[in-house]
Amino acid sequence: MKTAVLGYGTVGQGVYRMLCSARGLEPGPVLVREGKKKEPFQVTSLEEILADADVKAVVEVMGGVKPAFTYASRVLESGRHFVTANKALVAARGLELSEIARRTGAGFLFSAACGGGVPLLHNISLAVESDSLRSVSGILNGTTNYMLHAMQTRGWDYARALAEAQALGYAEADPTADVSGLDAARKITLACAVAWSRLPDRGIECEGIESFSAGDVADLQSRSLTCRLIAAGKPAGRTVSAYVEPTVFSPGAPECSVADNYNMARYEGANSGPLVFIGQGAGRFPTASAVLRDLSCIVQGQRAMLSADCAAVEADNSREQHPYYVRCAAEAAQALPVKALLANGPTVRLLTEAISVHAMHTLAQKIRKDGGEIFFAGMKEA
Ligand SMILES: NC(=O)c1ccc[n+]([C@@H]2O[C@H](COP(=O)([O-])OP(=O)(O)OC[C@H]3O[C@@H](n4cnc5c(N)ncnc54)[C@H](OP(=O)(O)O)[C@@H]3O)[C@@H](O)[C@H]2O)c1
């Protein structure tokens, strides 16, 4: 299957290289910006790709929603298969693309958009054919995992961990989407859409790692707890619960062993039970390998990851409950259902009774709005 590529950056170059030797696939033209054409196989307009009747599939690895959505629509309208690694595109416009793909009979797959090389969406999309999934969660952002791992094993503070992540190319010059949890939130949006045909484009509660301090590291270590940034989703009535938050794990949980910029994803099927995947969540070839796997799935007949009845919903985290580990001012702690006070003083550390994710995130927002500081992390047993 001759496959064109839109974008020749980190992932695009990996996709092109892999297409040159993949079984059943061959490289087609590669779209680059006007004035950037350096190789004979590169073109500078989508028209040149659509004019090539031998091109049967197009991979989009440019990023962003514009013009990626316009290009994707035109590719799918032409009946060609479309594979993307672009989570922003699928989270924002995936339902519209899926509708076009169904109408024209084209394939639309996006495994690489969630977890890079970790085959989470691929496996969920196969599992839902025969099993019903109870939950999906994981460490879905490699940059923040690198930072959290470094802070907890090398004694680095937040600023140094971020600077090193940037030096290694894991974090962007503007790291906001990673450290705020937004990147992980987009990924769990996609996982919910594939797992339960509900795409939560509103209402995802999202707490990143910006409040995690060296003092938190020391206190958690004294209790043998490990902190990771977790994105999680579950069915909740007609919608889903979906949130991102730091989470502390007891020794023995697989999350504790996820080092550096690795990702870990898990889902639990009613019949399969829990399954865990650990691997490279980003990078040229791990991500390109997920793109190529999608293309092979299309060759074998798979057409969709989103079902025809997939709908946009508002996430509801009001019934999803667990205890929290919290550091905040003593006064602010009075609003919390305290189960155990771990450290007293003007700043306290405590464990709460189980409370809803919505209540905890709302309370943290209020504390910050009033000028206070808080670090909170969900608590999970091994
Ligand atoms: N990098 C990863 O490890 C990874 C992992 C999973 C998913 N992804 C996703 O994969 C996509 C690509 O990521 P990347 O890291 O490969 O980004 P990148 O290195 O910035 O590459 C994107 C390329 O697309 C080009 N481009 C952008 N808009 C274009 C347009 N309108 N016409 C032609 N070329 C255009 C860019 O050119 P200019 O440089 O001239 O702007 C750049 O060469 C993103 O959606 C990202 O979220 C990446």
The ligand as a Gaussian input file, in Angstrom:
#p B3LYP/6-31G(d) Opt

LIG

0 1
 N        7.688000      13.234000      18.800000
 C        7.122000      12.221000      19.399000
 O        7.770000      11.431000      20.076000
 C        5.647000      12.003000      19.254000
 C        5.031000      10.938000      19.948000
 C        3.668000      10.706000      19.771000
 C        2.927000      11.542000      18.964000
 N        3.551000      12.590000      18.340000
 C        2.734000      13.452000      17.496000
 O        3.209000      13.385000      16.165000
 C        3.023000      14.640000      15.519000
 C        4.371000      15.117000      14.984000
 O        5.282000      15.243000      16.045000
 P        6.845000      15.502000      15.780000
 O        7.503000      15.346000      17.099000
 O        7.310000      14.686000      14.627000
 O        6.803000      17.053000      15.395000
 P        7.934000      17.867000      14.610000
 O        9.271000      17.272000      14.819000
 O        7.713000      19.294000      14.945000
 O        7.539000      17.619000      13.086000
 C        6.406000      18.171000      12.480000
 C        6.805000      18.476000      11.062000
 O        5.648000      18.811000      10.334000
 C        5.964000      19.988000       9.580000
 N        4.756000      20.733000       9.314000
 C        3.936000      21.348000      10.185000
 N        2.909000      21.938000       9.555000
 C        3.109000      21.698000       8.233000
 C        2.405000      22.044000       7.059000
 N        1.303000      22.791000       7.119000
 N        2.868000      21.599000       5.865000
 C        3.988000      20.860000       5.801000
 N        4.722000      20.502000       6.873000
 C        4.262000      20.906000       8.076000
 C        6.921000      20.759000      10.454000
 O        7.634000      21.693000       9.689000
 P        8.272000      22.993000      10.396000
 O        9.375000      22.479000      11.267000
 O        8.726000      23.803000       9.255000
 O        7.169000      23.627000      11.209000
 C        7.799000      19.630000      10.973000
 O        8.819000      19.314000      10.066000
 C        2.413000      15.570000      16.574000
 O        1.023000      15.560000      16.428000
 C        2.794000      14.918000      17.881000
 O        1.882000      15.177000      18.934000
 C        4.883000      12.842000      18.470000

